[in-house]
Amino acid sequence: MTQLFPNVDWDAMLLATQETLFMTVIAALATFIFGLIIGLFLFLTSKDQLLENKFFNTILAAFVNIFRSIPFIILIILLIPFTIFILGSMLGAKAALPALIIGAAPFYARMVEIGLREIDKGVIEAARAMGASTFTIIVKVLIPEALPAIISGLTVTTIAIVGYTAMAGVVGGGGLGNLAFMEGYQRSNNQVTLVATVIILLIVFILQFIGDSVTTKIDKRA
């Protein structure tokens, strides 16, 4: 491999890959937690649902729509003061996490909401008729019934996060995107750019395979 790509610093490439995986895993976990909570509240507070609240739902939907619509590269710049305030720096893999999470969570929340809306209303009504509490319905009915869609949505979102990490690298976020930009583009080293791109593609293919496998395994309709 060294002979095939003599202009690639493999130690730096390994470190960049580790940073990309770090950002992806941490951001995906946080996005799963926050996105699931937001998606549940979007669904539960909507019309004719368990916690129907038009005002709260409108505010939450507006928040989701705003942050879901902001291009990620702009979101990173907007969040620089916030990132510096909580982390003390805007550079490095850790500094990219706030933007990654804030950018991905609203996107995932909408996917969770869509998955919940696909649940047969009769199943929810049956649980309510038996006197199940809202928490019980969430844990025993909503999440299990929507789980394939929740996992599938998480797969799509995690892959999007990998792309976000590459964009974060352009503004000093670390990872493969940063290496491809700093060492590849700015120094006209196409080998670095090519290898970084191939590694990112491999990460995406692996994530897609894992996500599809898990979704197929838990999908009762399969």
N, C-alpha and C positions, 0 to 999 in steps of 0.2 A: 504493500500500500504506500509505503514511504517512497519507493522508486516510481510508482505511478503518479503520485502527487508530491513532487519534491519541494514545492513552495508552500506546503501546508505545515503549520506548527501543530503537531498532533496533541501536544500537551495542552495548548490553548484551546484546541477544538474539543478535547475531552472536558475541560473545565466549562466551556460555553454550553456543551450539551447537558452537563450536570445542572448548570444554572437554569437552562430552559426547562428541564424536568422538574426542578425545584419550584419554579414559578408556576408551572402548569398544575402540578399536584396540589400545592397549597391553595392556589386560586380556585381550582376545581372543587376542592373540599369546602371552602368558604362559600363559593357560589351555590353549591348544592344545599347547604344549610340555609343561607339567606334567601335564595331563590325559591326553595320549597316553602318556607314560611310566608314569603310575600305572595307566591302563587296560591297558597291555601287561603289567605285572607282575601285576595282578589276574587276567588271563587265563592267563599263563604259569605262575603258581604254584598254580593251581587243580588239582583232581583230574584225573589222567591227562594232564596237559600237560607241556611240555618241562622246566619248572623246578619241578615239583610240590613245594610246601612248605606244609603245612597251617598251621603256626604263623605263618609270615610272611604267608600269605594271610589268615588270620583277623585279624591285627593291622591289615593294610592295609585290609581290608574294613570293620573297625570304624571306622577313621579316616575313611574315605570316607562311611560311613553317618552318623556323628556330624555332620560338617561339612555334609553334604548336607541334613541334617534341621533345622539351626538356621535359623530365620527370618532373612532377610538384615539387617533393621533391628536385630535383637538382636545379630547377628554383628558389625556395625559398632561397636556400643557395647562389646562384649566385647574387641574388638581395639584400642580407643582407646589403652591403655597401650603396646601393641606398636607401633602406628603412630607415636605420639609418640617412642618410643625410636629407631626407625629413620629417621624423617623429620623429627622435631623439631616437628611440628604435626599437628593433627587436622583442619585446615581446608584447603580447596582441592582441586583436581582430583587432584593427586599423592597427597594424603593418603587418597583414596578407593581407590587402587589395591590396597593389601594386602587389604582386605576384599573387593573385587571378585574378585581372583584366588583367594583362599582360599575364597570362596563358590561360585565357578563351576567351578574345576578338579575337585573331587570329583564334581560333577554330570556334567561332560563325561567324566570317567574311566569312569563307569558306562555311558555311551552308547558309548564306545569298546569297552569289554568286551563289551557286547551285540553290537556289530558284528562283533567277532572270533569270537564264539561261533556266528555264522551261517555261518562259512566251512566248507565241506565238509571233514570230517576226513580224507577220502581224499587231498585235496591236500597236507595237512600230512604225512600218513604217507608219501606218495610222495617228498616232499622229504627226509624222515628216512631213507628206504630208500636214497636215492642218496648218503647221507653228508654232507648239508648241515649246516653248523654252526648253532647256535641263532641267532646273529646273522644269518647268511645267510637263514634261514627267516623271521626277523622282517622283514628288509628286502626280500627277494625274493618272499615268499609272503604273510605275514600282512597287512602294510600295504597292498600293492597289491590284494589280494582284498577287504579291508574298506574300501578308500578311499571308495567312495560313501557308506557308513554313517558313516565318520569325518567327511567333509565335511558331510553332512546334519546330523550331531550338532553340529558346530561352528556351523552356521547357527542351529540352535535355541538353542544356548548363548549365542551372540553377541547374539541378540535378547533373551534373558533378561538379559544384561549391560546392555543399554540400559535395561531396566526397573530393574535394580539401581542404575544411575547416578542415576535419578530419585529413588529412595529415599535414596541417599547424600546428595543435595542437601538433604534435610530436616534433616540434622545437619551442614550446612556443607561438604558435599563438592564444591560447585561444580556448574556445568553447568545444563542446562535445568530440572532438578528443583529446584535451589536458587533459581533465578530465579522459577519458578512459585510456589514457596512464599513466598519473601521479598517479592517485588514483586507477585505475583498474589494469593495467599491472604491474607497478613497485611495488605496494604494494600487489599484488596477491589477489585483491578484485574483484572476477569475477562478483559479483552482480552489481558493478558500470559499468563494461564493458558491461554487458548484457543490463542494463537499457539505457545506452547511445546509444547502437546499435539500440534498439527498437525505441527510440525517433528519431534517424536519419532516420530509415525506414519509420516512420510515416510522417516525413517532406517530404520525397521523394514521398510517395504515394499521399499526398495532392497536391504537386506541379504537379505531373503527371496528376491527376484528373482535376485540374484547367486548365492546359495547353491543355489537350485533349478537354475539354468542350468548351474553347474559340475557338480553332482551328475548331472544328466541327461547331460551330455557325457562323463563318465568312466564311467558305469554300463554295463558290458558287456551287461547284461540288457536294456537299453533298445533 
